[in-house]
Amino acid sequence: MLGFACLFNLTASSYHIPFLVCSLPVDLGFLVDGSGSIEYQGKGNFVRMLNFIKSVVSFFQVSRGKSRIGFVLFSSRPIPIFGFKRYSSKAQLLRAIERVRYPRGGTKIGKALDFARTYLFRGRPVRGRKRVLVLLTDGVSQDRVGPAASRMKATGVEVLAIGLGKKFKRRQLLQLATDQNHVLTVSFGTLMTLILKLKNQVCQKAGE
């Protein structure tokens, strides 16, 4: 069963439409590729990724007692942006995502995974709170990802791997993700089409 609450959102055209938010408490981390190839594949791609993350976050009830959001950027090295305890309001969170700057550099996913595990998911899981990491990448890692992915999943974190563009290897995404159902692939231009699918997967109760 998906944990949803129904709210009503007033659109610019003044129509009331149902806006389903995730009522399931989630520690939702984003691990985001900021390597040089992101913009090489198309100008504006990094901003497209940030807009996608902001849209996904909008479906969650952000507070200390409900869902918490964390963000790690990476290229040749991991860059901590904010942890789960930093922001307890959605407005603050969205502004913080807007301020993220494109770093460029290489692609070291293994190193970034180990950093995200200790920075975001240290300590024991909280009972009743799901742990999810969403990884967005456009390429092949320049370091080993298998051991780091195993360590991440061993802490009870559900890993969703999103491959962007044409340079990634699906075999590596399968190593990174919890299973094949947690691998998503899309072009940069159609990334926003994944919003509802990703939100539904994150909001699904463990074991369903």
C-alpha positions in Angstrom: 0.0 0.0 0.0 1.2 3.5 -0.8 1.2 6.0 2.1 -0.5 9.0 0.6 -2.5 11.9 2.0 -4.7 13.9 -0.3 -4.4 17.7 -0.2 -5.7 20.3 -2.6 -3.4 22.5 -4.5 -4.5 25.8 -6.2 -2.9 26.1 -9.6 -2.1 29.2 -11.5 -5.3 28.7 -13.5 -7.3 28.7 -10.2 -8.5 25.1 -10.6 -8.3 22.9 -7.5 -6.6 19.6 -8.3 -5.8 16.7 -5.9 -2.2 16.8 -4.8 -1.1 13.4 -3.4 1.7 13.7 -0.8 3.6 10.9 0.8 2.4 10.4 4.4 5.0 7.6 5.0 7.9 8.9 7.1 11.1 8.7 4.9 14.7 9.6 5.2 15.2 10.5 1.6 18.8 11.1 0.4 19.8 12.3 -3.0 23.3 11.5 -4.4 23.8 13.7 -7.4 26.4 13.5 -10.2 28.0 16.8 -10.9 30.7 15.6 -13.2 31.8 17.5 -16.3 29.9 15.2 -18.6 26.6 16.4 -17.3 26.7 19.7 -19.1 28.8 18.3 -21.9 25.8 16.2 -22.9 23.6 19.3 -23.0 23.7 22.8 -21.5 21.3 23.2 -18.7 21.3 19.5 -17.7 22.5 20.2 -14.2 19.6 22.6 -13.5 17.2 20.0 -15.0 18.4 17.6 -12.3 17.9 20.1 -9.5 14.4 20.9 -10.8 13.6 17.2 -10.9 14.7 16.8 -7.2 12.7 19.9 -6.2 9.6 18.4 -7.9 10.1 15.0 -6.1 10.6 16.7 -2.7 7.4 18.7 -3.2 5.4 15.4 -2.7 6.8 14.8 0.8 5.7 16.2 4.2 9.0 17.7 5.4 9.4 18.0 9.1 11.4 16.4 11.9 8.6 14.0 12.7 7.8 13.1 9.1 10.0 13.0 6.1 13.6 14.4 6.1 15.7 15.2 3.0 19.5 15.0 2.6 21.7 15.9 -0.4 25.2 14.9 -1.4 26.8 16.1 -4.6 29.7 14.3 -6.2 32.2 14.4 -9.0 35.8 13.3 -8.3 35.0 13.8 -4.6 31.8 13.9 -2.6 30.5 17.3 -1.6 28.1 17.5 1.4 25.2 19.9 0.7 22.9 19.2 3.7 22.0 16.3 6.0 18.6 15.2 7.3 18.6 17.4 10.4 19.5 20.6 8.5 16.1 21.7 7.3 12.7 21.1 8.8 10.6 23.2 6.4 10.0 22.5 2.7 10.5 26.2 1.7 14.0 26.3 3.3 14.8 23.0 1.6 13.8 24.1 -1.9 15.8 27.3 -1.6 18.8 25.3 -0.5 18.5 23.0 -3.6 18.3 26.1 -5.8 21.6 27.3 -4.4 23.5 24.2 -5.4 26.3 25.0 -7.8 27.7 22.7 -10.6 31.2 21.4 -9.6 32.4 19.6 -12.7 35.2 17.0 -12.5 35.3 13.2 -12.7 32.8 10.5 -11.7 33.6 8.5 -8.5 30.4 6.9 -7.4 32.0 4.3 -5.0 33.7 7.0 -3.0 30.5 9.1 -3.0 28.4 6.1 -1.8 30.7 5.5 1.2 30.6 9.2 2.1 26.8 9.3 1.8 26.4 6.3 4.0 28.3 7.9 6.9 27.1 11.4 6.3 23.4 10.7 5.8 22.7 7.2 7.1 25.0 6.8 10.1 23.4 5.1 13.1 20.6 2.6 13.3 17.4 3.0 11.3 14.5 4.6 13.2 11.6 2.3 13.6 8.8 3.1 11.2 11.0 5.4 9.1 12.0 4.2 5.6 15.5 4.9 4.4 16.0 5.6 0.7 18.9 6.9 -1.5 18.2 8.2 -5.0 21.3 8.2 -7.1 21.4 10.3 -10.3 24.3 9.7 -12.7 25.0 10.1 -16.4 28.1 8.0 -16.8 30.4 5.1 -15.7 32.2 5.4 -12.4 35.9 5.7 -12.4 36.2 3.6 -9.2 34.7 0.4 -8.0 31.0 0.6 -7.0 30.1 -3.0 -5.9 31.6 -3.0 -2.4 30.4 0.5 -1.5 26.9 -0.3 -2.8 26.8 -3.5 -0.7 27.8 -1.5 2.4 25.1 1.0 1.7 22.4 -1.6 1.3 23.6 -3.5 4.4 22.5 -0.5 6.5 18.9 -1.0 5.4 18.9 1.7 2.7 16.8 1.2 -0.4 18.8 2.4 -3.4 17.2 3.7 -6.6 19.6 4.3 -9.4 18.7 6.7 -12.3 20.8 6.6 -15.4 20.6 9.8 -17.5 21.5 10.3 -21.1 23.4 7.7 -23.2 26.8 7.2 -21.4 25.8 5.1 -18.4 26.1 1.3 -18.2 23.0 -0.5 -17.1 25.1 -3.3 -15.6 26.6 -0.8 -13.2 23.2 0.7 -12.3 22.1 -2.9 -11.4 25.1 -3.2 -9.1 24.2 0.1 -7.4 20.4 -0.4 -7.0 18.5 -2.6 -4.6 17.2 -4.7 -7.5 16.3 -4.3 -11.2 13.0 -2.7 -10.2 15.0 0.1 -8.7 16.8 1.0 -11.9 15.3 3.8 -14.0 16.8 5.2 -17.2 15.8 8.4 -19.1 17.1 11.2 -21.2 17.8 14.5 -19.6 15.0 16.1 -21.6 12.4 13.7 -20.4 13.6 13.4 -16.8 10.5 15.1 -15.4 8.4 12.2 -16.7 9.9 10.0 -13.8 8.6 12.2 -11.0 5.4 10.2 -10.2 7.0 6.8 -10.7 9.9 7.7 -8.4 7.6 9.2 -5.8 5.4 6.1 -5.8 8.4 3.8 -5.3 9.9 5.9 -2.5 6.5 6.1 -0.8 5.8 2.3 -1.0 6.1 0.6 2.4 9.0 -1.8 2.8 8.2 -5.4 1.8 5.2 -4.5 -0.4 
